[in-house]
Amino acid sequence: MTDQTRISVGLQFGTQPPLNTLRAFLLGARAMTLDSVMVIDHFQNVFPTSIWDRDLTWLAAQRDTPHEFFDYQVLAGYLASRVGRMRLGVGVTEAIRRHPVLIAQAMMTLSHLTARAPILGIGAGERMNLDPYGFDAAEPVSRLEEALQIIHLCFSTQGPIDFCGRHFQLHSAPMDLKPARGRVPEIWVAAHGPRMLSLAGRWGDGWYPATVVSPREYAEKLAAVRAAAVAAGRNPAAITPALHRFMVVAPSEREARAMLDTKVVRAFALMAPPSLWRQAGVDHPFGERFNPLVDFVPGRYDRETMNAAIAAVPSAVVAEGPLLWGSRNQVVARLRAFGEAGLRHVVLAPVSGLVSPRAALYSLWATGRIARSLRRTSPGDGTSAPLLC
């Protein structure tokens, strides 16, 4: 592992009460000297209320509902004075519920509250946060493209802003707030398809996918991002190749495999990309054309439907999808393979913490150990275990 292939590590944690739990996660991340912490921007969870019970997760005994979330902008302001040298960001928001000028103002404000430039993770949007609330989800990619242009203008333009697009119009609109010196927020685009990858190359400071399955796929899509950057006259090397990864980690491979069979992890596997279902030779339980990353709206599915869908998830979709799983050493080996494909920053979201309190504590501890291993320049810590592809 060369200096150029070191991978920095961040931690994603939810924006759900109680606040003292979030403080504890933040203190843990600081103690582990992680590089970043990312909060999420949700109105509701991927788990429908219809299956929210102790049969799914031990947390159901602690929380009456899965759909209780703090506003990420207010929470980020609270966390800003507590993150120390870590970077603070959102992963991810979208410009449908929030106007791009409002997003830009919030991120520029955050830049004045933190020691390092904040990260604005942004995507095209998910229907679970849009449809039930009456937001128009039409033409999300073209809307995002306009939003990215406006956000850039807010970060850099002196004087009133004029912009005339299909979705947004600004007429001599003042936005005189500017980022703190040396801490211009970075825009990380959550891109997977061709149009979104092009946007990441043209407008992004980082590329932040979530459902890329293999290092080969990562390298191919990163090449598309960089090609779009070159075509736009930008330096492709200035774009941070990042990755969001849900993780199941345990002291041994056997224990990790056992967690893959739990109901809560299998429920997460319902979010695997359509291509993976096709490779497994089956259709998604919710339809051949169903794209779970975009189309899933939890409230539309009753308990019987959800339980049947979870039971129908093939083992290959759980084990071979975007879920990162295994022992700590195996997780490090898999991430190093992504590093060889270009990855430079990974944000880990340990879903094994949903299985049991013991697994939650181990996941947090393991995240720190994984980060320390990935900072090393050689795999001399026993991380040469077989990759889990």
Contacts in CASP RR format, 6 or more apart in sequence:
PFRMAT RR
TARGET T0000
AUTHOR 0000-0000-0000
METHOD contacts of the structure
MODEL  1
MTDQTRISVGLQFGTQPPLNTLRAFLLGARAMTLDSVMVIDHFQNVFPTS
IWDRDLTWLAAQRDTPHEFFDYQVLAGYLASRVGRMRLGVGVTEAIRRHP
VLIAQAMMTLSHLTARAPILGIGAGERMNLDPYGFDAAEPVSRLEEALQI
IHLCFSTQGPIDFCGRHFQLHSAPMDLKPARGRVPEIWVAAHGPRMLSLA
GRWGDGWYPATVVSPREYAEKLAAVRAAAVAAGRNPAAITPALHRFMVVA
PSEREARAMLDTKVVRAFALMAPPSLWRQAGVDHPFGERFNPLVDFVPGR
YDRETMNAAIAAVPSAVVAEGPLLWGSRNQVVARLRAFGEAGLRHVVLAP
VSGLVSPRAALYSLWATGRIARSLRRTSPGDGTSAPLLC
1 336 0 8 1.000
1 376 0 8 1.000
1 377 0 8 1.000
1 378 0 8 1.000
1 379 0 8 1.000
2 377 0 8 1.000
3 377 0 8 1.000
5 336 0 8 1.000
5 339 0 8 1.000
5 340 0 8 1.000
5 342 0 8 1.000
6 344 0 8 1.000
6 374 0 8 1.000
6 375 0 8 1.000
6 377 0 8 1.000
7 335 0 8 1.000
7 336 0 8 1.000
7 338 0 8 1.000
7 339 0 8 1.000
7 343 0 8 1.000
7 344 0 8 1.000
7 345 0 8 1.000
7 346 0 8 1.000
7 374 0 8 1.000
7 375 0 8 1.000
8 35 0 8 1.000
8 36 0 8 1.000
8 344 0 8 1.000
8 345 0 8 1.000
8 346 0 8 1.000
8 371 0 8 1.000
8 374 0 8 1.000
8 375 0 8 1.000
9 34 0 8 1.000
9 35 0 8 1.000
9 345 0 8 1.000
9 346 0 8 1.000
9 347 0 8 1.000
9 348 0 8 1.000
9 367 0 8 1.000
9 368 0 8 1.000
9 370 0 8 1.000
9 371 0 8 1.000
9 374 0 8 1.000
10 29 0 8 1.000
10 34 0 8 1.000
10 35 0 8 1.000
10 36 0 8 1.000
10 37 0 8 1.000
10 38 0 8 1.000
10 86 0 8 1.000
10 345 0 8 1.000
10 346 0 8 1.000
10 347 0 8 1.000
10 348 0 8 1.000
10 371 0 8 1.000
11 25 0 8 1.000
11 29 0 8 1.000
11 34 0 8 1.000
11 36 0 8 1.000
11 37 0 8 1.000
11 38 0 8 1.000
11 347 0 8 1.000
11 348 0 8 1.000
11 349 0 8 1.000
11 367 0 8 1.000
12 37 0 8 1.000
12 38 0 8 1.000
12 39 0 8 1.000
12 40 0 8 1.000
12 91 0 8 1.000
12 244 0 8 1.000
12 347 0 8 1.000
12 348 0 8 1.000
12 349 0 8 1.000
13 22 0 8 1.000
13 25 0 8 1.000
13 26 0 8 1.000
13 37 0 8 1.000
13 38 0 8 1.000
13 39 0 8 1.000
13 349 0 8 1.000
14 22 0 8 1.000
14 39 0 8 1.000
14 40 0 8 1.000
14 69 0 8 1.000
15 22 0 8 1.000
15 39 0 8 1.000
15 40 0 8 1.000
15 41 0 8 1.000
15 42 0 8 1.000
15 69 0 8 1.000
15 70 0 8 1.000
15 71 0 8 1.000
15 72 0 8 1.000
15 75 0 8 1.000
16 63 0 8 1.000
16 68 0 8 1.000
16 69 0 8 1.000
16 70 0 8 1.000
17 63 0 8 1.000
17 68 0 8 1.000
17 70 0 8 1.000
19 70 0 8 1.000
19 78 0 8 1.000
22 75 0 8 1.000
22 79 0 8 1.000
23 82 0 8 1.000
25 37 0 8 1.000
25 364 0 8 1.000
26 37 0 8 1.000
26 79 0 8 1.000
26 82 0 8 1.000
26 83 0 8 1.000
28 364 0 8 1.000
29 37 0 8 1.000
29 86 0 8 1.000
30 83 0 8 1.000
30 84 0 8 1.000
30 86 0 8 1.000
32 367 0 8 1.000
32 368 0 8 1.000
32 371 0 8 1.000
32 372 0 8 1.000
33 371 0 8 1.000
34 86 0 8 1.000
34 367 0 8 1.000
34 368 0 8 1.000
34 371 0 8 1.000
35 86 0 8 1.000
35 87 0 8 1.000
35 345 0 8 1.000
35 371 0 8 1.000
36 86 0 8 1.000
36 87 0 8 1.000
36 88 0 8 1.000
36 89 0 8 1.000
36 119 0 8 1.000
36 345 0 8 1.000
36 347 0 8 1.000
37 79 0 8 1.000
37 83 0 8 1.000
37 86 0 8 1.000
37 87 0 8 1.000
37 88 0 8 1.000
37 89 0 8 1.000
38 88 0 8 1.000
38 89 0 8 1.000
38 90 0 8 1.000
38 91 0 8 1.000
38 119 0 8 1.000
38 121 0 8 1.000
38 244 0 8 1.000
38 347 0 8 1.000
39 72 0 8 1.000
39 75 0 8 1.000
39 76 0 8 1.000
39 79 0 8 1.000
39 88 0 8 1.000
39 89 0 8 1.000
39 90 0 8 1.000
39 91 0 8 1.000
40 69 0 8 1.000
40 72 0 8 1.000
40 90 0 8 1.000
40 91 0 8 1.000
40 92 0 8 1.000
41 72 0 8 1.000
41 90 0 8 1.000
41 91 0 8 1.000
41 92 0 8 1.000
41 93 0 8 1.000
41 94 0 8 1.000
41 129 0 8 1.000
42 69 0 8 1.000
42 128 0 8 1.000
42 129 0 8 1.000
43 67 0 8 1.000
43 69 0 8 1.000
43 128 0 8 1.000
43 129 0 8 1.000
43 132 0 8 1.000
43 133 0 8 1.000
44 66 0 8 1.000
44 67 0 8 1.000
44 69 0 8 1.000
44 128 0 8 1.000
44 129 0 8 1.000
44 132 0 8 1.000
44 298 0 8 1.000
44 299 0 8 1.000
45 66 0 8 1.000
45 67 0 8 1.000
45 69 0 8 1.000
45 298 0 8 1.000
46 128 0 8 1.000
46 267 0 8 1.000
46 268 0 8 1.000
46 271 0 8 1.000
46 296 0 8 1.000
46 298 0 8 1.000
47 56 0 8 1.000
47 57 0 8 1.000
47 66 0 8 1.000
47 264 0 8 1.000
47 267 0 8 1.000
47 298 0 8 1.000
48 66 0 8 1.000
48 298 0 8 1.000
48 299 0 8 1.000
48 301 0 8 1.000
48 303 0 8 1.000
48 306 0 8 1.000
49 65 0 8 1.000
49 66 0 8 1.000
49 67 0 8 1.000
49 298 0 8 1.000
49 299 0 8 1.000
50 299 0 8 1.000
50 301 0 8 1.000
50 302 0 8 1.000
50 303 0 8 1.000
50 306 0 8 1.000
51 267 0 8 1.000
51 303 0 8 1.000
51 306 0 8 1.000
51 307 0 8 1.000
51 310 0 8 1.000
52 60 0 8 1.000
52 65 0 8 1.000
52 66 0 8 1.000
53 60 0 8 1.000
54 60 0 8 1.000
54 61 0 8 1.000
55 263 0 8 1.000
56 263 0 8 1.000
56 264 0 8 1.000
56 267 0 8 1.000
57 264 0 8 1.000
57 354 0 8 1.000
57 355 0 8 1.000
58 354 0 8 1.000
58 355 0 8 1.000
58 356 0 8 1.000
58 357 0 8 1.000
59 354 0 8 1.000
60 66 0 8 1.000
67 298 0 8 1.000
72 90 0 8 1.000
72 93 0 8 1.000
73 106 0 8 1.000
76 88 0 8 1.000
76 89 0 8 1.000
76 90 0 8 1.000
76 106 0 8 1.000
76 110 0 8 1.000
76 118 0 8 1.000
77 109 0 8 1.000
77 110 0 8 1.000
77 113 0 8 1.000
79 88 0 8 1.000
80 88 0 8 1.000
80 110 0 8 1.000
80 113 0 8 1.000
80 114 0 8 1.000
81 113 0 8 1.000
83 114 0 8 1.000
83 115 0 8 1.000
84 114 0 8 1.000
84 115 0 8 1.000
85 115 0 8 1.000
85 116 0 8 1.000
86 116 0 8 1.000
87 114 0 8 1.000
87 116 0 8 1.000
87 117 0 8 1.000
87 118 0 8 1.000
87 119 0 8 1.000
88 110 0 8 1.000
88 114 0 8 1.000
88 118 0 8 1.000
88 119 0 8 1.000
89 110 0 8 1.000
89 118 0 8 1.000
89 119 0 8 1.000
89 120 0 8 1.000
89 121 0 8 1.000
90 119 0 8 1.000
90 120 0 8 1.000
90 121 0 8 1.000
91 119 0 8 1.000
91 121 0 8 1.000
91 188 0 8 1.000
91 190 0 8 1.000
91 208 0 8 1.000
91 244 0 8 1.000
91 347 0 8 1.000
92 121 0 8 1.000
92 122 0 8 1.000
92 123 0 8 1.000
92 188 0 8 1.000
92 190 0 8 1.000
92 208 0 8 1.000
93 103 0 8 1.000
93 120 0 8 1.000
93 121 0 8 1.000
93 122 0 8 1.000
93 123 0 8 1.000
94 122 0 8 1.000
94 123 0 8 1.000
94 124 0 8 1.000
94 125 0 8 1.000
94 126 0 8 1.000
94 129 0 8 1.000
94 140 0 8 1.000
94 144 0 8 1.000
95 103 0 8 1.000
95 122 0 8 1.000
95 143 0 8 1.000
95 144 0 8 1.000
95 146 0 8 1.000
95 147 0 8 1.000
96 125 0 8 1.000
96 130 0 8 1.000
96 135 0 8 1.000
96 136 0 8 1.000
96 137 0 8 1.000
96 140 0 8 1.000
96 143 0 8 1.000
97 129 0 8 1.000
97 130 0 8 1.000
97 133 0 8 1.000
97 135 0 8 1.000
99 168 0 8 1.000
100 146 0 8 1.000
100 147 0 8 1.000
100 148 0 8 1.000
100 150 0 8 1.000
100 151 0 8 1.000
100 154 0 8 1.000
100 168 0 8 1.000
101 150 0 8 1.000
101 154 0 8 1.000
101 170 0 8 1.000
101 173 0 8 1.000
101 175 0 8 1.000
103 120 0 8 1.000
103 122 0 8 1.000
103 147 0 8 1.000
103 151 0 8 1.000
104 150 0 8 1.000
104 151 0 8 1.000
104 154 0 8 1.000
104 155 0 8 1.000
104 175 0 8 1.000
105 154 0 8 1.000
105 175 0 8 1.000
105 177 0 8 1.000
107 118 0 8 1.000
107 120 0 8 1.000
107 151 0 8 1.000
107 179 0 8 1.000
107 185 0 8 1.000
108 154 0 8 1.000
108 155 0 8 1.000
108 177 0 8 1.000
108 178 0 8 1.000
108 179 0 8 1.000
108 185 0 8 1.000
109 177 0 8 1.000
110 118 0 8 1.000
110 185 0 8 1.000
111 117 0 8 1.000
111 118 0 8 1.000
111 179 0 8 1.000
111 180 0 8 1.000
111 183 0 8 1.000
111 184 0 8 1.000
111 185 0 8 1.000
112 179 0 8 1.000
112 180 0 8 1.000
112 183 0 8 1.000
114 183 0 8 1.000
116 183 0 8 1.000
117 179 0 8 1.000
117 182 0 8 1.000
117 183 0 8 1.000
117 184 0 8 1.000
117 185 0 8 1.000
117 186 0 8 1.000
118 183 0 8 1.000
118 185 0 8 1.000
118 186 0 8 1.000
119 185 0 8 1.000
119 186 0 8 1.000
119 188 0 8 1.000
120 151 0 8 1.000
120 185 0 8 1.000
120 186 0 8 1.000
120 187 0 8 1.000
120 188 0 8 1.000
121 187 0 8 1.000
121 188 0 8 1.000
121 189 0 8 1.000
121 190 0 8 1.000
121 208 0 8 1.000
122 144 0 8 1.000
122 147 0 8 1.000
122 148 0 8 1.000
122 187 0 8 1.000
122 188 0 8 1.000
122 189 0 8 1.000
122 190 0 8 1.000
123 144 0 8 1.000
123 189 0 8 1.000
123 190 0 8 1.000
123 191 0 8 1.000
123 196 0 8 1.000
124 140 0 8 1.000
124 141 0 8 1.000
124 143 0 8 1.000
124 144 0 8 1.000
124 190 0 8 1.000
124 196 0 8 1.000
124 294 0 8 1.000
125 137 0 8 1.000
125 140 0 8 1.000
125 294 0 8 1.000
126 293 0 8 1.000
126 294 0 8 1.000
126 296 0 8 1.000
127 137 0 8 1.000
127 294 0 8 1.000
127 295 0 8 1.000
127 296 0 8 1.000
127 297 0 8 1.000
128 296 0 8 1.000
128 297 0 8 1.000
128 298 0 8 1.000
129 135 0 8 1.000
130 136 0 8 1.000
130 137 0 8 1.000
131 137 0 8 1.000
131 297 0 8 1.000
132 297 0 8 1.000
132 299 0 8 1.000
139 166 0 8 1.000
139 167 0 8 1.000
141 195 0 8 1.000
141 196 0 8 1.000
141 199 0 8 1.000
142 166 0 8 1.000
142 167 0 8 1.000
143 167 0 8 1.000
143 168 0 8 1.000
144 196 0 8 1.000
144 199 0 8 1.000
145 199 0 8 1.000
145 203 0 8 1.000
146 163 0 8 1.000
146 165 0 8 1.000
146 166 0 8 1.000
146 167 0 8 1.000
146 168 0 8 1.000
147 167 0 8 1.000
147 168 0 8 1.000
148 187 0 8 1.000
148 189 0 8 1.000
148 199 0 8 1.000
148 203 0 8 1.000
148 204 0 8 1.000
149 163 0 8 1.000
149 203 0 8 1.000
150 161 0 8 1.000
150 163 0 8 1.000
150 168 0 8 1.000
150 170 0 8 1.000
151 187 0 8 1.000
152 187 0 8 1.000
152 203 0 8 1.000
153 161 0 8 1.000
153 163 0 8 1.000
153 175 0 8 1.000
154 161 0 8 1.000
154 175 0 8 1.000
155 178 0 8 1.000
155 179 0 8 1.000
155 184 0 8 1.000
155 185 0 8 1.000
157 175 0 8 1.000
159 174 0 8 1.000
159 176 0 8 1.000
160 172 0 8 1.000
160 173 0 8 1.000
160 174 0 8 1.000
161 170 0 8 1.000
161 172 0 8 1.000
161 173 0 8 1.000
161 174 0 8 1.000
161 175 0 8 1.000
162 170 0 8 1.000
162 171 0 8 1.000
162 172 0 8 1.000
162 173 0 8 1.000
163 169 0 8 1.000
163 170 0 8 1.000
163 173 0 8 1.000
164 170 0 8 1.000
179 185 0 8 1.000
186 204 0 8 1.000
186 205 0 8 1.000
186 206 0 8 1.000
186 240 0 8 1.000
187 203 0 8 1.000
187 204 0 8 1.000
187 205 0 8 1.000
187 206 0 8 1.000
188 204 0 8 1.000
188 205 0 8 1.000
188 206 0 8 1.000
188 207 0 8 1.000
188 208 0 8 1.000
188 240 0 8 1.000
188 242 0 8 1.000
189 196 0 8 1.000
189 199 0 8 1.000
189 200 0 8 1.000
189 201 0 8 1.000
189 203 0 8 1.000
189 204 0 8 1.000
189 206 0 8 1.000
189 207 0 8 1.000
189 208 0 8 1.000
190 196 0 8 1.000
190 208 0 8 1.000
190 209 0 8 1.000
190 210 0 8 1.000
190 244 0 8 1.000
191 197 0 8 1.000
191 199 0 8 1.000
191 200 0 8 1.000
191 207 0 8 1.000
191 208 0 8 1.000
191 209 0 8 1.000
191 221 0 8 1.000
191 225 0 8 1.000
192 209 0 8 1.000
192 210 0 8 1.000
192 211 0 8 1.000
192 212 0 8 1.000
192 221 0 8 1.000
192 273 0 8 1.000
192 293 0 8 1.000
193 221 0 8 1.000
194 224 0 8 1.000
197 207 0 8 1.000
197 221 0 8 1.000
197 224 0 8 1.000
197 225 0 8 1.000
197 228 0 8 1.000
198 224 0 8 1.000
198 228 0 8 1.000
199 228 0 8 1.000
200 206 0 8 1.000
200 207 0 8 1.000
200 225 0 8 1.000
200 228 0 8 1.000
200 239 0 8 1.000
201 207 0 8 1.000
201 225 0 8 1.000
201 226 0 8 1.000
201 228 0 8 1.000
201 229 0 8 1.000
201 232 0 8 1.000
201 234 0 8 1.000
201 236 0 8 1.000
201 239 0 8 1.000
202 228 0 8 1.000
202 229 0 8 1.000
202 231 0 8 1.000
202 232 0 8 1.000
202 234 0 8 1.000
204 239 0 8 1.000
205 238 0 8 1.000
205 239 0 8 1.000
205 240 0 8 1.000
206 239 0 8 1.000
206 240 0 8 1.000
206 241 0 8 1.000
206 242 0 8 1.000
207 221 0 8 1.000
207 222 0 8 1.000
207 225 0 8 1.000
207 239 0 8 1.000
207 240 0 8 1.000
207 241 0 8 1.000
207 242 0 8 1.000
208 242 0 8 1.000
208 243 0 8 1.000
208 244 0 8 1.000
208 347 0 8 1.000
209 218 0 8 1.000
209 221 0 8 1.000
209 243 0 8 1.000
209 244 0 8 1.000
210 243 0 8 1.000
210 244 0 8 1.000
210 245 0 8 1.000
210 293 0 8 1.000
210 322 0 8 1.000
211 271 0 8 1.000
211 272 0 8 1.000
211 273 0 8 1.000
211 293 0 8 1.000
211 322 0 8 1.000
212 218 0 8 1.000
212 221 0 8 1.000
212 243 0 8 1.000
212 322 0 8 1.000
213 273 0 8 1.000
213 275 0 8 1.000
213 276 0 8 1.000
213 320 0 8 1.000
213 321 0 8 1.000
213 322 0 8 1.000
214 389 0 8 1.000
215 337 0 8 1.000
215 338 0 8 1.000
215 339 0 8 1.000
215 340 0 8 1.000
215 341 0 8 1.000
216 341 0 8 1.000
218 241 0 8 1.000
218 243 0 8 1.000
218 338 0 8 1.000
218 341 0 8 1.000
218 342 0 8 1.000
218 343 0 8 1.000
219 341 0 8 1.000
219 342 0 8 1.000
222 241 0 8 1.000
222 341 0 8 1.000
222 342 0 8 1.000
225 236 0 8 1.000
225 239 0 8 1.000
225 241 0 8 1.000
226 236 0 8 1.000
226 239 0 8 1.000
227 236 0 8 1.000
229 235 0 8 1.000
229 236 0 8 1.000
229 238 0 8 1.000
229 239 0 8 1.000
230 236 0 8 1.000
240 344 0 8 1.000
240 345 0 8 1.000
241 342 0 8 1.000
241 343 0 8 1.000
241 344 0 8 1.000
241 345 0 8 1.000
242 343 0 8 1.000
242 344 0 8 1.000
242 345 0 8 1.000
242 346 0 8 1.000
242 347 0 8 1.000
243 338 0 8 1.000
243 343 0 8 1.000
243 345 0 8 1.000
243 346 0 8 1.000
243 347 0 8 1.000
244 346 0 8 1.000
244 347 0 8 1.000
244 349 0 8 1.000
245 322 0 8 1.000
245 323 0 8 1.000
245 324 0 8 1.000
245 335 0 8 1.000
245 346 0 8 1.000
245 347 0 8 1.000
245 348 0 8 1.000
245 349 0 8 1.000
246 268 0 8 1.000
246 322 0 8 1.000
246 323 0 8 1.000
246 324 0 8 1.000
246 349 0 8 1.000
246 350 0 8 1.000
246 351 0 8 1.000
247 323 0 8 1.000
247 324 0 8 1.000
247 325 0 8 1.000
247 331 0 8 1.000
247 348 0 8 1.000
247 349 0 8 1.000
247 350 0 8 1.000
247 351 0 8 1.000
247 352 0 8 1.000
247 363 0 8 1.000
247 367 0 8 1.000
248 256 0 8 1.000
248 259 0 8 1.000
248 260 0 8 1.000
248 265 0 8 1.000
248 323 0 8 1.000
248 324 0 8 1.000
248 325 0 8 1.000
248 326 0 8 1.000
248 350 0 8 1.000
248 351 0 8 1.000
248 352 0 8 1.000
249 256 0 8 1.000
249 324 0 8 1.000
249 325 0 8 1.000
249 326 0 8 1.000
249 327 0 8 1.000
249 328 0 8 1.000
249 331 0 8 1.000
249 350 0 8 1.000
249 352 0 8 1.000
249 362 0 8 1.000
249 363 0 8 1.000
249 366 0 8 1.000
249 367 0 8 1.000
249 370 0 8 1.000
250 256 0 8 1.000
250 258 0 8 1.000
250 259 0 8 1.000
250 326 0 8 1.000
250 327 0 8 1.000
250 352 0 8 1.000
250 359 0 8 1.000
250 362 0 8 1.000
251 327 0 8 1.000
251 328 0 8 1.000
251 362 0 8 1.000
252 327 0 8 1.000
253 326 0 8 1.000
253 327 0 8 1.000
253 330 0 8 1.000
253 385 0 8 1.000
256 325 0 8 1.000
256 326 0 8 1.000
256 327 0 8 1.000
256 330 0 8 1.000
256 352 0 8 1.000
257 319 0 8 1.000
257 325 0 8 1.000
257 326 0 8 1.000
259 265 0 8 1.000
259 325 0 8 1.000
259 352 0 8 1.000
259 355 0 8 1.000
259 359 0 8 1.000
260 266 0 8 1.000
260 315 0 8 1.000
260 318 0 8 1.000
260 319 0 8 1.000
260 323 0 8 1.000
260 325 0 8 1.000
262 355 0 8 1.000
263 310 0 8 1.000
264 351 0 8 1.000
264 354 0 8 1.000
264 355 0 8 1.000
265 318 0 8 1.000
265 323 0 8 1.000
265 351 0 8 1.000
265 352 0 8 1.000
265 354 0 8 1.000
265 355 0 8 1.000
266 310 0 8 1.000
266 311 0 8 1.000
266 313 0 8 1.000
266 318 0 8 1.000
267 306 0 8 1.000
267 310 0 8 1.000
268 323 0 8 1.000
268 351 0 8 1.000
269 313 0 8 1.000
269 317 0 8 1.000
269 318 0 8 1.000
269 321 0 8 1.000
269 323 0 8 1.000
270 284 0 8 1.000
270 285 0 8 1.000
270 292 0 8 1.000
270 296 0 8 1.000
270 309 0 8 1.000
270 310 0 8 1.000
270 313 0 8 1.000
271 292 0 8 1.000
271 293 0 8 1.000
271 296 0 8 1.000
272 292 0 8 1.000
272 317 0 8 1.000
272 321 0 8 1.000
272 322 0 8 1.000
272 323 0 8 1.000
273 291 0 8 1.000
273 292 0 8 1.000
273 293 0 8 1.000
273 321 0 8 1.000
273 322 0 8 1.000
274 284 0 8 1.000
274 289 0 8 1.000
274 290 0 8 1.000
274 291 0 8 1.000
274 292 0 8 1.000
276 316 0 8 1.000
276 317 0 8 1.000
276 320 0 8 1.000
276 321 0 8 1.000
276 322 0 8 1.000
277 283 0 8 1.000
277 284 0 8 1.000
277 314 0 8 1.000
277 317 0 8 1.000
279 316 0 8 1.000
279 320 0 8 1.000
280 314 0 8 1.000
280 316 0 8 1.000
280 317 0 8 1.000
281 314 0 8 1.000
282 312 0 8 1.000
282 314 0 8 1.000
284 290 0 8 1.000
284 292 0 8 1.000
285 308 0 8 1.000
285 309 0 8 1.000
285 312 0 8 1.000
285 313 0 8 1.000
286 292 0 8 1.000
286 295 0 8 1.000
286 296 0 8 1.000
286 301 0 8 1.000
286 309 0 8 1.000
290 296 0 8 1.000
301 309 0 8 1.000
319 325 0 8 1.000
319 388 0 8 1.000
320 389 0 8 1.000
323 351 0 8 1.000
324 331 0 8 1.000
324 334 0 8 1.000
324 335 0 8 1.000
324 348 0 8 1.000
325 331 0 8 1.000
325 388 0 8 1.000
326 388 0 8 1.000
327 385 0 8 1.000
328 366 0 8 1.000
328 369 0 8 1.000
328 370 0 8 1.000
328 373 0 8 1.000
329 381 0 8 1.000
329 382 0 8 1.000
329 383 0 8 1.000
329 384 0 8 1.000
329 385 0 8 1.000
330 385 0 8 1.000
330 386 0 8 1.000
330 387 0 8 1.000
330 388 0 8 1.000
331 366 0 8 1.000
331 370 0 8 1.000
332 370 0 8 1.000
332 373 0 8 1.000
332 374 0 8 1.000
332 379 0 8 1.000
332 381 0 8 1.000
332 383 0 8 1.000
333 379 0 8 1.000
333 383 0 8 1.000
333 384 0 8 1.000
333 385 0 8 1.000
333 386 0 8 1.000
333 387 0 8 1.000
334 387 0 8 1.000
334 388 0 8 1.000
335 343 0 8 1.000
335 346 0 8 1.000
335 370 0 8 1.000
335 374 0 8 1.000
336 374 0 8 1.000
336 379 0 8 1.000
336 383 0 8 1.000
337 387 0 8 1.000
338 346 0 8 1.000
346 374 0 8 1.000
348 367 0 8 1.000
348 370 0 8 1.000
350 360 0 8 1.000
350 363 0 8 1.000
350 364 0 8 1.000
350 366 0 8 1.000
350 367 0 8 1.000
352 359 0 8 1.000
352 360 0 8 1.000
352 362 0 8 1.000
352 363 0 8 1.000
353 359 0 8 1.000
353 360 0 8 1.000
353 363 0 8 1.000
354 360 0 8 1.000
373 381 0 8 1.000
373 383 0 8 1.000
END
